[in-house]
Amino acid sequence: LRPKAMAARLALLVAFGSALARFCVGQWELPDCTCVVGRRGCEAAAAKEAVTRALRYLRENDCKRSCRRDLGCRDAFFEVQQHMDGCPAGTLASDLEREKYEYDVHCHHCKAAPPGNSSLSSCPNVDCGSESIVEAWSNLKANCEDQEAGGCLSSAQCEEDWLIVYAAMYTCEHFEVHRVIRRGFHEWQRAYCSSGLACSLPQSLLEVDCSTDANVEHQDPYSWIREPDCACLVGPLDCSSERPAIQALEFLRDNECGSKCRYSLSCREAFYHLEQFVDGCPVSAVSANVAHEKHRYDDTCSHCWQQKDEQDSLEDCPAVDCRDEARLSQAWSSLQSCMGDACDTNPQCKQDFQVLSAARATCDHTQMPSVASRGIHSWEEGPCYAQRCNTPLSREVDCATGINARYAGIFSRVSSPSTSMSTDGGSSASGVAIAAVVLACLSCTAWLVT
């Protein structure tokens, strides 16, 4: 594509993406890297060692699959991002920067900015999400890549465009700067702006307040992964019929939600309906096929939490610590040897099963070993059916605060849970609108890269 054509396409996509992001997620503030992983220095050797170690952790722990739910993966990515965005250009080698980009779409992000420098002129005011950022980037790519002429210093226009992009990188929200620019920024700076041309960022951006909601939430090792309550997203639990859960499953299949569940509101809502039924209703109300098929979407869909419906005939489950990963893993490993009627005759088998059953009913999905979360249904339906137990209410459901209010706000602004996933196979006007938005986004993305 010619530079002007690429600029036009980027501009349209950025404007569309920015509007969609603001519409769908409202003010989702990124935490400050410093508040979560501490302040890190920018001395080259120490930075290289720290980032190399963090990237190794991301590779060895399969963090592309688990970065959004694994604390170690999250902190390793934050460590890399803090060094990359918060240190001067050239602190990290280009191969380390490129490897970081492989995790951009898989991990939550934090924000960091280079240290202030009073000797620099103030950065230009940038209209975040506007065409001016894309136009500046396109001009840099088209006219300012002559190293002999000085790269970003080769003309007054190049200097101006570079400072616009520089300011946007550190003053705009993550979603307001297209990933083509974000991914190319540091490498372009290294190649064509080694002079260190920069500007002074607003003082307010450099002042870190670790008491903000986003920072406090991410400082707690577990609250950042807390799941919203299903009831706040799709209404109260109804176990009288499995038909709505089956229809939700059919919607997931028919709309290929396995590949786009995180990006399609209608797919996510269908999964929430399904998950609420499977996790909340008695085992006798959930067919084995529905429970099994639900797990096909566990890795690709966002989860919600649903308290298990109590049954008067069952004894109470033992207390469980959702943060004790070692105990939950040990219980699952031990349960594998409980064949036949062992759950009924072996006290240890019964205890391990009930610990896991309690964990599934009270803990967030991210706090339970994934293999146990997937496999406990077969034990509830089979060899340990007689040892099922009731779990006391583990948390109050408040749809007006915290993550519930944020998630519920997404659906209230875009669709009504009762109509966006039509239960009779049809589509409401809001459902059509959602589909149009998703298809437009996918079409724009495809158009950009052709």
C-alpha positions as CSV (number, residue, x, y, z in Angstrom):
1,L,0.0,0.0,0.0
2,R,1.1,3.6,-0.6
3,P,1.8,5.7,2.5
4,K,-1.3,7.8,2.0
5,A,-3.6,4.8,1.5
6,M,-2.1,3.1,4.5
7,A,-2.6,6.3,6.5
8,A,-6.3,6.5,5.5
9,R,-6.9,2.9,6.5
10,L,-5.0,3.2,9.8
11,A,-6.9,6.4,10.6
12,L,-10.3,4.8,10.0
13,L,-9.4,1.7,12.0
14,V,-8.0,3.7,14.9
15,A,-11.0,6.0,15.0
16,F,-13.4,3.0,14.8
17,G,-11.4,1.0,17.4
18,S,-11.1,3.9,19.8
19,A,-14.8,4.6,19.6
20,L,-15.7,0.9,20.0
21,A,-13.4,0.5,23.0
22,R,-14.7,3.6,24.8
23,F,-18.3,2.5,24.0
24,C,-17.8,-1.1,25.2
25,V,-15.5,-0.8,28.2
26,G,-15.9,2.8,29.4
27,Q,-13.0,4.1,31.5
28,W,-10.9,1.0,32.1
29,E,-7.8,2.5,33.7
30,L,-4.5,0.7,33.4
31,P,-2.5,0.2,36.6
32,D,0.9,1.8,37.0
33,C,3.7,-0.7,36.5
34,T,5.5,0.7,39.5
35,C,2.6,0.1,41.9
36,V,2.4,-3.6,41.0
37,V,6.0,-4.8,40.5
38,G,8.0,-1.9,42.2
39,R,10.2,0.7,40.7
40,R,13.0,-0.7,38.4
41,G,16.2,1.0,37.4
42,C,17.2,1.6,33.8
43,E,20.9,0.7,34.0
44,A,21.5,-1.3,30.8
45,A,23.1,-4.4,32.2
46,A,20.6,-4.8,35.0
47,A,17.6,-4.0,32.8
48,K,18.8,-6.7,30.3
49,E,19.1,-9.3,33.0
50,A,15.7,-8.5,34.5
51,V,13.9,-8.5,31.1
52,T,15.7,-11.7,29.9
53,R,14.6,-13.4,33.2
54,A,11.0,-12.2,32.8
55,L,10.8,-13.3,29.2
56,R,12.2,-16.7,30.0
57,Y,9.4,-17.0,32.6
58,L,6.8,-16.1,30.1
59,R,8.1,-18.7,27.7
60,E,8.6,-21.6,30.2
61,N,5.2,-21.1,31.8
62,D,3.1,-21.1,28.7
63,C,2.0,-17.5,29.5
64,K,0.4,-17.0,26.1
65,R,-2.4,-19.3,27.4
66,S,-2.5,-18.2,31.0
67,C,-1.2,-14.6,31.2
68,R,-4.7,-13.2,32.1
69,R,-5.2,-15.5,35.0
70,D,-1.7,-16.4,36.3
71,L,-0.1,-14.0,38.7
72,G,3.5,-14.9,37.8
73,C,2.8,-14.4,34.1
74,R,1.2,-11.1,34.7
75,D,4.1,-9.8,36.9
76,A,6.7,-11.0,34.4
77,F,4.9,-9.1,31.6
78,F,4.6,-6.0,33.7
79,E,8.3,-6.2,34.4
80,V,9.1,-6.2,30.7
81,Q,6.6,-3.5,29.9
82,Q,8.0,-1.2,32.7
83,H,11.5,-1.5,31.4
84,M,10.4,-1.1,27.8
85,D,8.1,1.9,28.2
86,G,9.8,3.5,31.2
87,C,13.4,3.5,30.3
88,P,15.3,5.6,27.7
89,A,15.5,4.4,24.1
90,G,18.2,1.8,23.5
91,T,18.1,0.4,27.0
92,L,16.9,-2.9,25.8
93,A,18.1,-4.8,22.7
94,S,15.7,-5.0,19.8
95,D,15.3,-8.8,20.0
96,L,14.0,-8.4,23.6
97,E,11.6,-5.8,22.5
98,R,10.3,-7.9,19.7
99,E,9.8,-10.9,21.9
100,K,7.7,-8.8,24.3
101,Y,5.2,-8.0,21.5
102,E,4.4,-11.7,21.2
103,Y,2.6,-11.4,24.5
104,D,0.8,-8.1,23.9
105,V,-2.6,-9.6,23.0
106,H,-2.4,-12.3,25.7
107,C,-1.6,-10.2,28.8
108,H,-3.0,-7.4,30.8
109,H,-1.0,-4.2,30.4
110,C,0.4,-1.6,32.8
111,K,1.6,1.9,32.2
112,A,5.0,3.5,32.5
113,A,6.6,6.6,31.2
114,P,10.3,7.7,30.8
115,P,11.7,9.9,33.7
116,G,11.0,13.6,33.4
117,N,13.5,16.0,32.0
118,S,13.1,19.7,32.7
119,S,15.6,20.6,29.9
120,L,13.2,19.4,27.2
121,S,10.4,21.4,25.7
122,S,6.8,20.3,26.6
123,C,5.3,17.6,24.5
124,P,2.6,18.7,22.0
125,N,-1.1,18.3,23.0
126,V,-2.4,15.2,21.2
127,D,-6.0,14.4,20.3
128,C,-5.9,10.7,21.3
129,G,-7.5,8.4,18.8
130,S,-7.6,11.1,16.0
131,E,-6.2,10.9,12.5
132,S,-3.3,13.2,13.4
133,I,-1.4,10.4,15.2
134,V,-1.7,8.0,12.2
135,E,-0.8,10.8,9.8
136,A,2.3,11.6,11.8
137,W,3.3,7.9,11.9
138,S,2.7,7.4,8.2
139,N,4.8,10.5,7.3
140,L,7.6,9.2,9.5
141,K,7.6,5.9,7.6
142,A,7.4,7.6,4.2
143,N,9.8,10.6,4.6
144,C,12.0,10.2,7.7
145,E,13.8,6.9,7.3
146,D,16.9,8.3,5.7
147,Q,19.6,7.8,8.4
148,E,22.2,9.8,6.5
149,A,19.8,12.8,6.4
150,G,19.2,12.5,10.2
151,G,16.1,10.3,10.4
152,C,13.7,12.1,12.8
153,L,15.9,15.2,12.6
154,S,16.0,15.3,8.8
155,S,13.3,18.1,8.6
156,A,11.2,20.2,10.8
157,Q,8.2,18.2,9.8
158,C,9.9,14.9,10.8
159,E,10.7,16.4,14.2
160,E,7.1,17.5,14.6
161,D,5.6,14.2,13.6
162,W,8.0,12.3,15.8
163,L,7.0,14.3,18.9
164,I,3.3,13.8,18.1
165,V,3.8,10.0,18.0
166,Y,6.1,10.1,21.1
167,A,3.5,12.1,23.1
168,A,0.7,9.8,22.0
169,M,2.6,6.7,23.1
170,Y,2.8,8.0,26.7
171,T,-0.3,10.2,27.1
172,C,-3.0,8.3,25.3
173,E,-4.8,5.2,26.5
174,H,-3.5,1.9,25.2
175,F,-6.4,1.3,22.9
176,E,-6.2,4.8,21.4
177,V,-2.9,4.1,19.7
178,H,-3.1,1.5,17.0
179,R,-0.9,-1.6,17.7
180,V,0.9,-1.1,14.4
181,I,2.3,2.1,15.9
182,R,2.8,0.6,19.4
183,R,4.7,-2.3,18.0
184,G,6.9,-0.2,15.7
185,F,7.5,2.7,18.0
186,H,10.6,1.5,19.9
187,E,12.3,-0.1,16.9
188,W,11.7,3.0,14.8
189,Q,13.1,5.1,17.6
190,R,16.2,2.9,17.8
191,A,16.8,2.9,14.0
192,Y,15.9,6.5,13.0
193,C,15.9,8.6,16.2
194,S,19.0,7.5,18.0
195,S,19.6,11.2,18.7
196,G,17.2,10.8,21.6
197,L,14.8,13.5,20.4
198,A,12.0,13.6,23.0
199,C,9.8,16.1,24.8
200,S,8.8,16.7,28.4
201,L,5.6,14.8,29.4
202,P,3.0,16.4,31.6
203,Q,3.9,16.3,35.3
204,S,0.6,14.7,36.1
205,L,1.6,11.7,34.0
206,L,4.8,11.2,35.9
207,E,3.2,11.4,39.3
208,V,2.2,7.9,40.4
209,D,-0.7,7.4,42.8
210,C,-0.8,3.8,44.0
211,S,-4.1,4.4,45.9
212,T,-6.2,4.6,42.7
213,D,-8.8,1.9,42.2
214,A,-6.9,0.3,39.3
215,N,-3.6,0.2,41.3
216,V,-5.1,-1.1,44.5
217,E,-7.0,-3.8,42.6
218,H,-3.8,-5.0,40.9
219,Q,-1.7,-4.9,44.1
220,D,-4.0,-7.5,45.7
221,P,-2.6,-10.8,44.3
222,Y,-6.1,-12.1,43.8
223,S,-8.6,-9.3,43.4
224,W,-7.3,-8.5,39.9
225,I,-8.5,-11.8,38.6
226,R,-11.9,-11.8,40.4
227,E,-14.6,-12.8,38.1
228,P,-17.9,-11.0,37.8
229,D,-21.1,-12.6,39.2
230,C,-23.1,-14.4,36.4
231,A,-26.3,-13.1,37.9
232,C,-25.2,-9.5,37.3
233,L,-24.6,-10.2,33.7
234,V,-27.4,-12.6,32.6
235,G,-29.9,-12.6,35.4
236,P,-30.8,-14.9,38.3
237,L,-30.1,-18.7,38.1
238,D,-32.9,-20.8,36.8
239,C,-32.5,-24.6,37.0
240,S,-36.0,-25.5,36.0
241,S,-35.0,-26.4,32.4
242,E,-31.8,-27.2,30.6
243,R,-33.1,-25.8,27.3
244,P,-31.6,-22.3,27.7
245,A,-28.2,-23.8,28.4
246,I,-28.5,-26.0,25.3
247,Q,-29.5,-23.0,23.2
248,A,-26.5,-21.1,24.5
249,L,-24.2,-24.0,23.5
250,E,-25.8,-24.1,20.1
251,F,-25.1,-20.3,19.7
252,L,-21.5,-20.8,20.6
253,R,-21.1,-23.6,18.0
254,D,-23.1,-21.9,15.2
255,N,-21.2,-18.6,15.6
256,E,-17.7,-20.2,15.9
257,C,-17.2,-18.6,19.3
258,G,-14.3,-20.8,20.1
259,S,-12.1,-18.4,18.0
260,K,-13.6,-15.0,19.0
261,C,-15.2,-15.4,22.4
262,R,-13.1,-12.7,24.0
263,Y,-13.9,-10.2,21.4
264,S,-17.6,-10.9,20.7
265,L,-20.1,-9.7,23.3
266,S,-22.8,-12.0,22.1
267,C,-20.4,-15.0,22.3
268,R,-19.4,-14.0,25.8
269,E,-23.0,-13.6,26.9
270,A,-23.9,-17.0,25.5
271,F,-21.0,-18.5,27.5
272,Y,-22.1,-16.8,30.7
273,H,-25.6,-18.3,30.3
274,L,-24.0,-21.7,29.8
275,E,-21.5,-21.4,32.6
276,Q,-24.1,-20.1,35.1
277,F,-26.3,-23.2,34.5
278,V,-23.5,-25.8,34.5
279,D,-21.7,-24.3,37.6
280,G,-24.8,-23.3,39.6
281,C,-27.4,-26.0,39.0
282,P,-27.5,-29.5,40.8
283,V,-25.6,-32.2,39.0
284,S,-28.8,-34.0,38.3
285,A,-30.1,-31.1,36.3
286,V,-27.0,-30.9,34.0
287,S,-26.5,-33.5,31.3
288,A,-23.0,-34.9,30.9
289,N,-22.8,-33.7,27.3
290,V,-23.6,-30.1,28.2
291,A,-21.0,-30.0,31.0
292,H,-18.4,-31.6,28.7
293,E,-19.1,-29.3,25.8
294,K,-19.0,-26.2,28.0
295,H,-15.3,-27.0,28.8
296,R,-14.4,-26.7,25.1
297,Y,-14.8,-22.9,25.5
298,D,-13.1,-22.6,28.9
299,D,-9.7,-21.4,27.5
300,T,-11.2,-18.9,25.0
301,C,-14.1,-17.3,26.9
302,S,-14.1,-14.9,29.9
303,H,-15.6,-16.5,33.0
304,C,-18.3,-15.5,35.5
305,W,-18.9,-16.9,39.0
306,Q,-22.0,-18.6,40.1
307,Q,-22.8,-20.0,43.6
308,K,-23.8,-23.7,43.5
309,D,-27.5,-24.2,44.2
310,E,-28.0,-25.9,47.6
311,Q,-29.8,-29.1,48.2
312,D,-31.3,-29.9,51.6
313,S,-30.4,-33.6,51.4
314,L,-26.7,-33.0,51.2
315,E,-24.1,-32.4,54.0
316,D,-22.0,-29.3,54.1
317,C,-18.7,-29.2,52.2
318,P,-15.5,-28.6,54.1
319,A,-14.1,-25.1,54.2
320,V,-11.6,-24.4,51.4
321,D,-8.9,-21.8,50.9
322,C,-9.1,-20.7,47.3
323,R,-5.5,-19.4,47.5
324,D,-4.0,-22.7,48.6
325,E,-3.1,-23.9,45.1
326,A,-0.9,-26.7,46.5
327,R,-3.7,-28.2,48.5
328,L,-6.1,-28.1,45.5
329,S,-3.5,-29.7,43.2
330,Q,-2.7,-32.4,45.8
331,A,-6.4,-33.2,46.2
332,W,-6.9,-33.6,42.5
333,S,-3.8,-35.8,42.2
334,S,-4.9,-38.0,45.1
335,L,-8.4,-38.3,43.8
336,Q,-7.1,-40.0,40.6
337,S,-6.5,-43.2,42.6
338,C,-10.0,-43.4,44.0
339,M,-11.6,-45.9,41.6
340,G,-14.9,-47.8,41.9
341,D,-16.7,-47.1,45.2
342,A,-13.6,-45.6,46.9
343,C,-15.4,-42.3,47.5
344,D,-18.0,-44.1,49.6
345,T,-15.5,-46.4,51.5
346,N,-12.3,-44.4,51.7
347,P,-12.4,-41.2,54.0
348,Q,-9.5,-39.6,52.2
349,C,-11.1,-40.0,48.8
350,K,-14.3,-38.5,50.1
351,Q,-12.4,-35.6,51.7
352,D,-10.4,-34.9,48.5
353,F,-13.5,-35.0,46.4
354,Q,-15.4,-32.6,48.7
355,V,-12.5,-30.2,48.9
356,L,-12.5,-30.0,45.1
357,S,-16.2,-29.8,44.9
358,A,-16.2,-26.9,47.4
359,A,-13.5,-25.2,45.4
360,R,-15.4,-25.4,42.2
361,A,-18.4,-24.0,43.8
362,T,-16.8,-21.1,45.7
363,C,-13.5,-20.2,44.0
364,D,-13.0,-18.3,40.8
365,H,-12.0,-20.5,37.8
366,T,-8.6,-18.9,37.7
367,Q,-7.8,-20.1,41.3
368,M,-8.5,-23.7,40.6
369,P,-6.1,-26.0,38.7
370,S,-7.5,-26.1,35.2
371,V,-7.4,-29.9,34.9
372,A,-9.4,-30.2,38.1
373,S,-11.9,-27.5,37.1
374,R,-12.6,-29.5,33.9
375,G,-12.6,-32.9,35.4
376,I,-14.5,-32.6,38.6
377,H,-17.9,-32.9,36.8
378,S,-17.2,-36.5,35.8
379,W,-16.5,-37.4,39.5
380,E,-19.7,-35.6,40.6
381,E,-21.7,-37.5,38.0
382,G,-19.9,-40.8,38.5
383,P,-18.0,-42.5,41.3
384,C,-18.5,-39.7,43.9
385,Y,-22.1,-38.8,43.2
386,A,-23.2,-39.9,46.7
387,Q,-20.7,-37.7,48.4
388,R,-21.8,-34.4,46.9
389,C,-22.0,-31.6,49.4
390,N,-23.5,-28.1,49.9
391,T,-21.3,-25.0,49.9
392,P,-22.4,-22.1,52.1
393,L,-22.7,-18.7,50.4
394,S,-19.1,-17.6,50.0
395,R,-19.7,-14.0,48.9
396,E,-22.5,-11.5,48.7
397,V,-23.5,-10.6,45.2
398,D,-23.5,-6.8,44.6
399,C,-24.1,-5.8,41.0
400,A,-23.7,-2.1,41.7
401,T,-20.0,-2.0,42.6
402,G,-16.6,-3.2,41.5
403,I,-16.1,-5.6,38.6
404,N,-19.8,-6.4,38.5
405,A,-20.7,-2.8,37.8
406,R,-18.1,-2.5,35.1
407,Y,-19.1,-5.8,33.3
408,A,-22.8,-5.1,33.7
409,G,-22.2,-1.7,32.2
410,I,-20.9,-3.3,29.0
411,F,-24.0,-5.2,28.4
412,S,-26.4,-2.5,29.5
413,R,-24.8,-0.1,27.0
414,V,-24.7,-2.6,24.1
415,S,-27.5,-5.0,24.6
416,S,-30.1,-6.5,26.9
417,P,-29.0,-10.0,28.1
418,S,-32.5,-11.3,27.5
419,T,-32.5,-10.2,23.8
420,S,-29.0,-10.1,22.4
421,M,-28.8,-13.9,22.4
422,S,-32.3,-14.8,21.2
423,T,-33.6,-17.9,22.8
424,D,-35.8,-18.8,19.8
425,G,-33.0,-18.7,17.3
426,G,-33.9,-15.2,16.0
427,S,-32.0,-11.9,16.5
428,S,-33.2,-8.8,18.2
429,A,-32.2,-5.3,16.9
430,S,-29.6,-5.1,19.6
431,G,-28.2,-8.5,18.6
432,V,-28.0,-7.4,15.0
433,A,-26.2,-4.3,16.1
434,I,-23.6,-6.3,18.0
435,A,-23.1,-8.6,15.1
436,A,-22.6,-5.6,12.8
437,V,-20.1,-4.1,15.1
438,V,-18.1,-7.3,15.4
439,L,-18.2,-8.0,11.7
440,A,-17.2,-4.4,11.0
441,C,-14.2,-4.7,13.3
442,L,-13.1,-8.0,11.7
443,S,-13.6,-6.5,8.2
444,C,-11.6,-3.4,9.0
445,T,-8.8,-5.6,10.4
446,A,-8.8,-7.8,7.3
447,W,-8.9,-4.7,5.1
448,L,-5.9,-3.1,6.8
449,V,-3.6,-6.0,6.2
450,T,-4.6,-6.8,2.6
